[in-house]
Amino acid sequence: MKSLNNKFVKIADAVSFGMGTPTNIAFWVLAVAVWFFLGFTRRELFVDGSILPDWFTSDAWNFPLNTITTLAELYIGFLVAAAANRSERTLRKMIEHTKQTVDKVEEINAKQNKLLETLLKYQEKELKKEDEVLQAVKRRR
């Protein structure tokens, strides 16, 4: 089941990415333009039902309405897909930048910890020396 879900997500990602590309948008705008052009110049293709049924391609209100809604749906769908692609790319960049920043901070913290350990050891040695000097001074009194 998990494998099937992973395959579905991969296919959905690929389709989503493809929907938002300029090539896909240009293809569908051209396809609708050709369909619209044929509806006005070659009505016989549509009226006699040789391509699509009469109820779907009548030369009354249905054909222009279908054309307008198709254009609007395609345009909105492409805008949504393109926006989703942009958001995903931006999010991926932000995540990568954040990961790089966290890695650098961790590296700096590790170096600072080593430096602090070295300083603590040095201070301990210095305190021992000062303590020995104080002990020596106390003994002389």
Backbone as JSON Lines, residues from 0, in Angstrom:
{"i":0,"aa":"M","n":[0.82,-1.2,0.0],"ca":[0.0,0.0,0.0],"c":[0.87,1.26,0.0]}
{"i":1,"aa":"K","n":[1.95,1.21,0.81],"ca":[2.83,2.36,0.89],"c":[3.53,2.61,-0.44]}
{"i":2,"aa":"S","n":[3.91,1.53,-1.12],"ca":[4.55,1.64,-2.43],"c":[3.61,2.28,-3.45]}
{"i":3,"aa":"L","n":[2.35,1.87,-3.42],"ca":[1.35,2.43,-4.32],"c":[1.17,3.93,-4.03]}
{"i":4,"aa":"N","n":[1.13,4.28,-2.75],"ca":[0.99,5.68,-2.36],"c":[2.2,6.49,-2.84]}
{"i":5,"aa":"N","n":[3.4,5.95,-2.69],"ca":[4.6,6.65,-3.15],"c":[4.58,6.86,-4.66]}
{"i":6,"aa":"K","n":[4.13,5.83,-5.4],"ca":[4.04,5.97,-6.85],"c":[3.03,7.05,-7.22]}
{"i":7,"aa":"F","n":[1.89,7.04,-6.53],"ca":[0.86,8.05,-6.8],"c":[1.41,9.45,-6.55]}
{"i":8,"aa":"V","n":[2.11,9.64,-5.43],"ca":[2.66,10.96,-5.09],"c":[3.67,11.4,-6.15]}
{"i":9,"aa":"K","n":[4.51,10.47,-6.61],"ca":[5.49,10.82,-7.65],"c":[4.79,11.24,-8.94]}
{"i":10,"aa":"I","n":[3.76,10.48,-9.34],"ca":[3.03,10.82,-10.57],"c":[2.31,12.16,-10.39]}
{"i":11,"aa":"A","n":[1.67,12.36,-9.24],"ca":[0.96,13.61,-8.98],"c":[1.92,14.79,-8.99]}
{"i":12,"aa":"D","n":[3.11,14.62,-8.42],"ca":[4.11,15.69,-8.43],"c":[4.54,16.02,-9.85]}
{"i":13,"aa":"A","n":[4.76,14.98,-10.65],"ca":[5.18,15.21,-12.03],"c":[4.08,15.92,-12.83]}
{"i":14,"aa":"V","n":[2.84,15.48,-12.65],"ca":[1.72,16.11,-13.36],"c":[1.55,17.55,-12.89]}
{"i":15,"aa":"S","n":[1.63,17.77,-11.59],"ca":[1.5,19.12,-11.04],"c":[2.59,20.03,-11.58]}
{"i":16,"aa":"F","n":[3.81,19.51,-11.62],"ca":[4.9,20.33,-12.16],"c":[4.66,20.64,-13.64]}
{"i":17,"aa":"G","n":[4.26,19.64,-14.41],"ca":[4.03,19.83,-15.84],"c":[2.89,20.79,-16.12]}
{"i":18,"aa":"M","n":[1.86,20.79,-15.28],"ca":[0.71,21.68,-15.5],"c":[1.1,23.14,-15.4]}
{"i":19,"aa":"G","n":[2.1,23.46,-14.62],"ca":[2.47,24.85,-14.42],"c":[3.56,25.35,-15.34]}
{"i":20,"aa":"T","n":[3.97,24.54,-16.3],"ca":[5.04,24.98,-17.19],"c":[4.49,25.82,-18.34]}
{"i":21,"aa":"P","n":[5.28,26.76,-18.83],"ca":[4.84,27.57,-19.97],"c":[4.52,26.74,-21.21]}
{"i":22,"aa":"T","n":[5.23,25.65,-21.43],"ca":[4.97,24.79,-22.58],"c":[3.55,24.22,-22.52]}
{"i":23,"aa":"N","n":[3.15,23.74,-21.36],"ca":[1.81,23.19,-21.2],"c":[0.75,24.27,-21.4]}
{"i":24,"aa":"I","n":[0.97,25.42,-20.83],"ca":[0.01,26.52,-20.98],"c":[-0.12,26.89,-22.46]}
{"i":25,"aa":"A","n":[1.01,27.02,-23.14],"ca":[0.97,27.37,-24.57],"c":[0.24,26.31,-25.39]}
{"i":26,"aa":"F","n":[0.48,25.03,-25.08],"ca":[-0.19,23.94,-25.8],"c":[-1.7,24.06,-25.67]}
{"i":27,"aa":"W","n":[-2.21,24.22,-24.47],"ca":[-3.65,24.24,-24.27],"c":[-4.29,25.52,-24.79]}
{"i":28,"aa":"V","n":[-3.59,26.63,-24.7],"ca":[-4.13,27.86,-25.29],"c":[-4.24,27.68,-26.8]}
{"i":29,"aa":"L","n":[-3.23,27.08,-27.41],"ca":[-3.27,26.81,-28.85],"c":[-4.39,25.83,-29.19]}
{"i":30,"aa":"A","n":[-4.54,24.78,-28.39],"ca":[-5.6,23.79,-28.66],"c":[-6.98,24.43,-28.58]}
{"i":31,"aa":"V","n":[-7.22,25.27,-27.58],"ca":[-8.53,25.93,-27.47],"c":[-8.71,26.93,-28.61]}
{"i":32,"aa":"A","n":[-7.63,27.62,-29.01],"ca":[-7.73,28.57,-30.12],"c":[-8.1,27.84,-31.41]}
{"i":33,"aa":"V","n":[-7.49,26.68,-31.66],"ca":[-7.82,25.9,-32.85],"c":[-9.27,25.43,-32.78]}
{"i":34,"aa":"W","n":[-9.69,24.95,-31.62],"ca":[-11.07,24.51,-31.45],"c":[-12.04,25.66,-31.71]}
{"i":35,"aa":"F","n":[-11.74,26.83,-31.15],"ca":[-12.58,28.0,-31.35],"c":[-12.6,28.4,-32.83]}
{"i":36,"aa":"F","n":[-11.45,28.39,-33.46],"ca":[-11.34,28.74,-34.88],"c":[-12.15,27.78,-35.74]}
{"i":37,"aa":"L","n":[-12.02,26.49,-35.47],"ca":[-12.79,25.49,-36.23],"c":[-14.29,25.66,-36.01]}
{"i":38,"aa":"G","n":[-14.69,26.08,-34.82],"ca":[-16.11,26.29,-34.55],"c":[-16.71,27.39,-35.4]}
{"i":39,"aa":"F","n":[-15.91,28.36,-35.77],"ca":[-16.42,29.45,-36.6],"c":[-16.2,29.22,-38.09]}
{"i":40,"aa":"T","n":[-15.12,28.56,-38.45],"ca":[-14.82,28.4,-39.87],"c":[-15.31,27.09,-40.46]}
{"i":41,"aa":"R","n":[-15.42,26.04,-39.66],"ca":[-15.83,24.72,-40.16],"c":[-16.98,24.19,-39.33]}
{"i":42,"aa":"R","n":[-18.08,24.93,-39.29],"ca":[-19.22,24.55,-38.47],"c":[-19.75,23.17,-38.81]}
{"i":43,"aa":"E","n":[-19.57,22.76,-40.05],"ca":[-20.1,21.45,-40.45],"c":[-19.46,20.32,-39.65]}
{"i":44,"aa":"L","n":[-18.24,20.5,-39.18],"ca":[-17.6,19.48,-38.36],"c":[-18.35,19.28,-37.05]}
{"i":45,"aa":"F","n":[-18.9,20.33,-36.55],"ca":[-19.55,20.28,-35.25],"c":[-21.06,20.03,-35.35]}
{"i":46,"aa":"V","n":[-21.7,20.64,-36.34],"ca":[-23.15,20.56,-36.44],"c":[-23.62,19.16,-36.78]}
{"i":47,"aa":"D","n":[-22.93,18.48,-37.7],"ca":[-23.4,17.15,-38.07],"c":[-22.99,16.07,-37.07]}
{"i":48,"aa":"G","n":[-22.32,16.46,-36.01],"ca":[-21.97,15.51,-34.95],"c":[-20.84,14.59,-35.32]}
{"i":49,"aa":"S","n":[-20.06,14.92,-36.35],"ca":[-18.99,14.01,-36.74],"c":[-17.83,14.04,-35.75]}
{"i":50,"aa":"I","n":[-17.68,15.11,-35.0],"ca":[-16.6,15.16,-34.0],"c":[-17.17,14.98,-32.6]}
{"i":51,"aa":"L","n":[-18.15,15.8,-32.28],"ca":[-18.76,15.75,-30.95],"c":[-20.28,15.77,-31.11]}
{"i":52,"aa":"P","n":[-21.03,15.39,-30.1],"ca":[-22.5,15.38,-30.2],"c":[-23.06,16.79,-30.4]}
{"i":53,"aa":"D","n":[-24.23,16.86,-31.03],"ca":[-24.86,18.15,-31.33],"c":[-25.11,19.0,-30.07]}
{"i":54,"aa":"W","n":[-25.55,18.36,-29.0],"ca":[-25.87,19.12,-27.79],"c":[-24.65,19.8,-27.22]}
{"i":55,"aa":"F","n":[-23.46,19.25,-27.51],"ca":[-22.23,19.82,-26.94],"c":[-21.66,20.91,-27.83]}
{"i":56,"aa":"T","n":[-21.98,20.89,-29.1],"ca":[-21.34,21.82,-30.03],"c":[-22.31,22.64,-30.86]}
{"i":57,"aa":"S","n":[-23.48,22.9,-30.31],"ca":[-24.45,23.66,-31.1],"c":[-23.91,25.05,-31.41]}
{"i":58,"aa":"D","n":[-24.43,25.65,-32.48],"ca":[-23.96,26.98,-32.87],"c":[-24.76,28.07,-32.17]}
{"i":59,"aa":"A","n":[-25.57,27.68,-31.2],"ca":[-26.3,28.68,-30.43],"c":[-25.42,29.13,-29.25]}
{"i":60,"aa":"W","n":[-25.95,29.06,-28.05],"ca":[-25.21,29.58,-26.89],"c":[-24.19,28.58,-26.36]}
{"i":61,"aa":"N","n":[-24.39,27.31,-26.53],"ca":[-23.56,26.3,-25.92],"c":[-22.1,26.38,-26.37]}
{"i":62,"aa":"F","n":[-21.83,26.52,-27.65],"ca":[-20.44,26.53,-28.11],"c":[-19.65,27.7,-27.53]}
{"i":63,"aa":"P","n":[-20.12,28.94,-27.61],"ca":[-19.36,30.03,-27.01],"c":[-19.22,29.89,-25.49]}
{"i":64,"aa":"L","n":[-20.26,29.41,-24.84],"ca":[-20.2,29.24,-23.39],"c":[-19.14,28.2,-23.03]}
{"i":65,"aa":"N","n":[-19.14,27.09,-23.75],"ca":[-18.12,26.07,-23.51],"c":[-16.72,26.63,-23.73]}
{"i":66,"aa":"T","n":[-16.56,27.43,-24.76],"ca":[-15.25,28.0,-25.06],"c":[-14.78,28.91,-23.93]}
{"i":67,"aa":"I","n":[-15.66,29.79,-23.5],"ca":[-15.29,30.74,-22.44],"c":[-14.97,30.01,-21.14]}
{"i":68,"aa":"T","n":[-15.81,29.06,-20.76],"ca":[-15.55,28.34,-19.5],"c":[-14.31,27.48,-19.6]}
{"i":69,"aa":"T","n":[-14.08,26.9,-20.76],"ca":[-12.86,26.1,-20.94],"c":[-11.63,26.97,-20.8]}
{"i":70,"aa":"L","n":[-11.63,28.12,-21.45],"ca":[-10.49,29.03,-21.33],"c":[-10.28,29.45,-19.88]}
{"i":71,"aa":"A","n":[-11.36,29.8,-19.2],"ca":[-11.24,30.23,-17.82],"c":[-10.72,29.11,-16.93]}
{"i":72,"aa":"E","n":[-11.27,27.91,-17.09],"ca":[-10.82,26.78,-16.27],"c":[-9.36,26.45,-16.51]}
{"i":73,"aa":"L","n":[-8.97,26.42,-17.77],"ca":[-7.56,26.14,-18.08],"c":[-6.65,27.21,-17.49]}
{"i":74,"aa":"Y","n":[-7.02,28.46,-17.69],"ca":[-6.2,29.56,-17.2],"c":[-6.06,29.5,-15.68]}
{"i":75,"aa":"I","n":[-7.16,29.31,-14.99],"ca":[-7.13,29.24,-13.53],"c":[-6.32,28.03,-13.08]}
{"i":76,"aa":"G","n":[-6.54,26.89,-13.71],"ca":[-5.77,25.7,-13.35],"c":[-4.28,25.88,-13.56]}
{"i":77,"aa":"F","n":[-3.91,26.49,-14.67],"ca":[-2.48,26.72,-14.93],"c":[-1.89,27.72,-13.93]}
{"i":78,"aa":"L","n":[-2.67,28.74,-13.6],"ca":[-2.17,29.69,-12.6],"c":[-1.95,29.03,-11.26]}
{"i":79,"aa":"V","n":[-2.88,28.19,-10.86],"ca":[-2.74,27.49,-9.58],"c":[-1.52,26.56,-9.61]}
{"i":80,"aa":"A","n":[-1.37,25.82,-10.7],"ca":[-0.22,24.91,-10.81],"c":[1.09,25.69,-10.82]}
{"i":81,"aa":"A","n":[1.13,26.78,-11.56],"ca":[2.35,27.59,-11.6],"c":[2.65,28.18,-10.24]}
{"i":82,"aa":"A","n":[1.63,28.64,-9.53],"ca":[1.83,29.19,-8.19],"c":[2.32,28.12,-7.23]}
{"i":83,"aa":"A","n":[1.76,26.93,-7.34],"ca":[2.2,25.82,-6.49],"c":[3.66,25.47,-6.78]}
{"i":84,"aa":"N","n":[4.03,25.47,-8.06],"ca":[5.42,25.18,-8.41],"c":[6.36,26.25,-7.86]}
{"i":85,"aa":"R","n":[5.96,27.51,-7.98],"ca":[6.8,28.59,-7.44],"c":[6.95,28.45,-5.94]}
{"i":86,"aa":"S","n":[5.84,28.18,-5.27],"ca":[5.88,28.04,-3.81],"c":[6.78,26.88,-3.41]}
{"i":87,"aa":"E","n":[6.68,25.78,-4.13],"ca":[7.51,24.62,-3.8],"c":[8.99,24.94,-4.01]}
{"i":88,"aa":"R","n":[9.32,25.6,-5.13],"ca":[10.72,25.94,-5.37],"c":[11.24,26.89,-4.3]}
{"i":89,"aa":"T","n":[10.44,27.87,-3.92],"ca":[10.85,28.82,-2.88],"c":[11.03,28.1,-1.55]}
{"i":90,"aa":"L","n":[10.1,27.22,-1.22],"ca":[10.19,26.48,0.03],"c":[11.43,25.59,0.05]}
{"i":91,"aa":"R","n":[11.71,24.93,-1.08],"ca":[12.91,24.08,-1.15],"c":[14.18,24.9,-0.94]}
{"i":92,"aa":"K","n":[14.23,26.1,-1.55],"ca":[15.39,26.98,-1.37],"c":[15.54,27.39,0.09]}
{"i":93,"aa":"M","n":[14.4,27.74,0.71],"ca":[14.45,28.15,2.11],"c":[14.9,27.01,3.01]}
{"i":94,"aa":"I","n":[14.4,25.81,2.74],"ca":[14.8,24.66,3.55],"c":[16.29,24.38,3.38]}
{"i":95,"aa":"E","n":[16.77,24.43,2.15],"ca":[18.2,24.19,1.9],"c":[19.05,25.26,2.57]}
{"i":96,"aa":"H","n":[18.63,26.51,2.48],"ca":[19.37,27.59,3.13],"c":[19.38,27.4,4.64]}
{"i":97,"aa":"T","n":[18.23,27.03,5.2],"ca":[18.13,26.8,6.64],"c":[19.04,25.64,7.05]}
{"i":98,"aa":"K","n":[19.05,24.58,6.26],"ca":[19.9,23.43,6.56],"c":[21.38,23.83,6.54]}
{"i":99,"aa":"Q","n":[21.77,24.59,5.54],"ca":[23.15,25.05,5.46],"c":[23.5,25.94,6.65]}
{"i":100,"aa":"T","n":[22.58,26.81,7.03],"ca":[22.82,27.68,8.18],"c":[22.95,26.88,9.46]}
{"i":101,"aa":"V","n":[22.07,25.9,9.65],"ca":[22.14,25.06,10.84],"c":[23.46,24.29,10.87]}
{"i":102,"aa":"D","n":[23.88,23.76,9.73],"ca":[25.15,23.04,9.66],"c":[26.32,23.95,10.04]}
{"i":103,"aa":"K","n":[26.31,25.19,9.55],"ca":[27.37,26.14,9.89],"c":[27.36,26.48,11.38]}
{"i":104,"aa":"V","n":[26.16,26.69,11.92],"ca":[26.04,27.0,13.34],"c":[26.54,25.84,14.19]}
{"i":105,"aa":"E","n":[26.2,24.62,13.8],"ca":[26.68,23.45,14.54],"c":[28.21,23.34,14.47]}
{"i":106,"aa":"E","n":[28.77,23.64,13.33],"ca":[30.22,23.62,13.17],"c":[30.87,24.67,14.06]}
{"i":107,"aa":"I","n":[30.31,25.87,14.05],"ca":[30.84,26.95,14.89],"c":[30.71,26.59,16.37]}
{"i":108,"aa":"N","n":[29.57,26.02,16.76],"ca":[29.38,25.6,18.15],"c":[30.4,24.55,18.57]}
{"i":109,"aa":"A","n":[30.67,23.61,17.68],"ca":[31.66,22.57,18.0],"c":[33.04,23.2,18.21]}
{"i":110,"aa":"K","n":[33.4,24.15,17.34],"ca":[34.7,24.82,17.49],"c":[34.73,25.65,18.78]}
{"i":111,"aa":"Q","n":[33.64,26.32,19.09],"ca":[33.58,27.11,20.32],"c":[33.68,26.21,21.55]}
{"i":112,"aa":"N","n":[33.03,25.05,21.5],"ca":[33.13,24.12,22.63],"c":[34.55,23.64,22.84]}
{"i":113,"aa":"K","n":[35.25,23.35,21.75],"ca":[36.66,22.94,21.87],"c":[37.49,24.07,22.45]}
{"i":114,"aa":"L","n":[37.25,25.28,21.99],"ca":[37.97,26.44,22.49],"c":[37.69,26.66,23.97]}
{"i":115,"aa":"L","n":[36.42,26.54,24.38],"ca":[36.06,26.69,25.78],"c":[36.71,25.61,26.65]}
{"i":116,"aa":"E","n":[36.74,24.38,26.15],"ca":[37.41,23.3,26.9],"c":[38.88,23.62,27.08]}
{"i":117,"aa":"T","n":[39.51,24.1,26.02],"ca":[40.93,24.45,26.11],"c":[41.14,25.59,27.1]}
{"i":118,"aa":"L","n":[40.28,26.6,27.06],"ca":[40.38,27.72,28.0],"c":[40.15,27.27,29.43]}
{"i":119,"aa":"L","n":[39.18,26.37,29.64],"ca":[38.94,25.86,30.99],"c":[40.14,25.09,31.52]}
{"i":120,"aa":"K","n":[40.75,24.27,30.69],"ca":[41.94,23.54,31.12],"c":[43.07,24.49,31.46]}
{"i":121,"aa":"Y","n":[43.23,25.53,30.64],"ca":[44.28,26.51,30.9],"c":[44.02,27.25,32.21]}
{"i":122,"aa":"Q","n":[42.75,27.64,32.44],"ca":[42.41,28.33,33.68],"c":[42.61,27.43,34.89]}
{"i":123,"aa":"E","n":[42.28,26.16,34.75],"ca":[42.5,25.23,35.85],"c":[43.98,25.13,36.18]}
{"i":124,"aa":"K","n":[44.83,25.06,35.16],"ca":[46.28,25.01,35.4],"c":[46.76,26.29,36.07]}
{"i":125,"aa":"E","n":[46.25,27.43,35.58],"ca":[46.66,28.71,36.17],"c":[46.19,28.82,37.62]}
{"i":126,"aa":"L","n":[44.96,28.36,37.89],"ca":[44.46,28.38,39.26],"c":[45.28,27.47,40.16]}
{"i":127,"aa":"K","n":[45.7,26.33,39.66],"ca":[46.54,25.43,40.45],"c":[47.87,26.1,40.77]}
{"i":128,"aa":"K","n":[48.44,26.78,39.76],"ca":[49.71,27.48,39.99],"c":[49.53,28.59,41.02]}
{"i":129,"aa":"E","n":[48.45,29.36,40.92],"ca":[48.19,30.43,41.87],"c":[47.97,29.86,43.26]}
{"i":130,"aa":"D","n":[47.25,28.74,43.32],"ca":[46.99,28.09,44.61],"c":[48.32,27.62,45.23]}
{"i":131,"aa":"E","n":[49.2,27.06,44.41],"ca":[50.51,26.62,44.91],"c":[51.32,27.8,45.42]}
{"i":132,"aa":"V","n":[51.26,28.92,44.68],"ca":[51.98,30.11,45.13],"c":[51.41,30.62,46.44]}
{"i":133,"aa":"L","n":[50.08,30.67,46.56],"ca":[49.45,31.1,47.81],"c":[49.81,30.18,48.96]}
{"i":134,"aa":"Q","n":[49.81,28.89,48.71],"ca":[50.17,27.92,49.74],"c":[51.62,28.13,50.18]}
{"i":135,"aa":"A","n":[52.48,28.39,49.21],"ca":[53.89,28.62,49.52],"c":[54.05,29.9,50.37]}
{"i":136,"aa":"V","n":[53.32,30.92,50.03],"ca":[53.39,32.18,50.79],"c":[52.87,31.97,52.2]}
{"i":137,"aa":"K","n":[51.81,31.21,52.38],"ca":[51.25,30.94,53.68],"c":[52.24,30.15,54.54]}
{"i":138,"aa":"R","n":[52.94,29.22,53.94],"ca":[53.9,28.4,54.66],"c":[55.06,29.24,55.15]}
{"i":139,"aa":"R","n":[55.46,30.24,54.4],"ca":[56.59,31.08,54.77],"c":[56.24,32.01,55.93]}
{"i":140,"aa":"R","n":[55.05,32.3,56.13],"ca":[54.66,33.2,57.21],"c":[54.71,32.49,58.48]}
